[in-house]
Amino acid sequence: MSKITFLGAGSTIFAKNVLGDCMLTPSLQGFELALFDINAERLKDSENMLNNLKMTLGSTCAVKAYSDRKEALRGAAYVVNAIQVGGYDPCTITDFEIPKKYGLRQTIADTIGIGGIFRNLRTIPVMLDFAKDIQEVCPDALFLNYTNPMAVLTSVMNTYGGVETVGLCHSVQVCVPHIFEHLGMDHNGVQWKIAGINHMAWLLEVTKDGVDLYPEIKQRAHEKQKEKHDDMVRFEMMLRFGYYITESSEHNAEYHPYFIKRQYPELIDRFNILLDEYPRRCVNQIERWKTMREEIVSNKNLTHKRTLEYASYIFEAMETNNPFKIGGNVMNTGLITNLPKEACVEVPCLVDSSGVNPTYVGDLPPQCAALNRTNINTQLLTIEAAMTGKKEHIYHAALLDPHTAAELSIDDTVALCDELIEAHGSWLPSFK
């Protein structure tokens, strides 16, 4: 029996999406869906939910929960990763509240910036433990990483973990539908090309019947900016730098030095920036789960429609050799020629029975590559810190972060990092 292992299976809704998709895929019938999570209660919830779904859908997939991670991985053909190390309480709270003391505000804090750096540092050791188990019990497995910070973790698994890894993010497949809906345009029949880095990939081309749609998009966006809406940062970046970005305005507000500024507090209202957005989401999700749990976990009539998540389509393409195109995060093996070779890039990839095959992009527009490199700098120094255990590289990563560098002095940046290291305590044993 072939096997798909889901690490972080206590993420019940996401497990429903990914593994429910697998249950609806003919070529994956008979697969074992192996579940693992360090939270036994949430793991049981997901097991119950998936068994109900299996009955409703008439799937022949086998659902099995494991308390031993290595046994969950043993013999797996595919591994899906959706963990969050440290959770909302205490680690996300720490990532937001301590920087606030220094006047450094964030929106999501899960990719780069101070929050992204420390989320990486506490997650990388866990991922490398996964890699050791995979090397031992399923060395040929394809590892699908859904966990943020996407670029760094995918890079570490490929470069240091020795595990074939592709990073998957929702933002690529929803990018064009989102902006077209926002601007009142029809995206049916539209062709597009997206490449860059995770959360800052660029809509390089967007055409219909050979006609470039960017002039109309920009004209409509210019008018849209005259009123308040929920995508103002991305529209501003497109109008200033020429290309639309895949990830949301909440994220991009903190990836650049232009929007969250103590000296220009009016920008928060002008660009409708949602400070502390991620902690609010976490609290809301925790509260919502209290009422959703019974509706989802114990619902004998629970059903599912196949989602846009890439995972099941990747498995299907590899099992059937019917090609499928994705936007994947992979190592930059000459794919984007004006970004560093050490970087993890997000590019179109063709998937078939030979695996995930990235496509060549060439040079990005120079201004887009330059903006990507500002984030890549912090990513690479974060990896250096994690792999060497040298605290000075944490400082380097923070000092090179565009938002942090625009707001704090060198001394304050170093002091902030030290306070975060101390507050994380046992979550960062290497730096105590």
Secondary structure by P-SEA (a helix, b strand, c coil): ccbbbbccccaaaaaaaaaaaaaaccccccccbbbbbccaaaaaaaaaaaaaaaaaacccbbbbbbcccccccccccbbbbbccccccccaaaaaccccccccccccccccccaaaaaaaaacaaaaaaaaaaaacccccbbbbbcccccaaaaaaaaaccccbbbbbbccccaaaaaaaaaacccccccccccccccccccccccccccccaaaaaaaaaaaaaccccccaaaaaaaaacccccccccccccccccccccccccccccccccccaaaaaaaaaaaaaaaaacccccccccccccccccaaaaaaaaaacccbbbbbcccccccccccccccbbbbcccccccccbbbbbbccccaaaaaaaaaaaaaaaaaaaaaaaccaaaaaaaaaacaaaaacccaaaaaaaaaaaaaaacccccccc
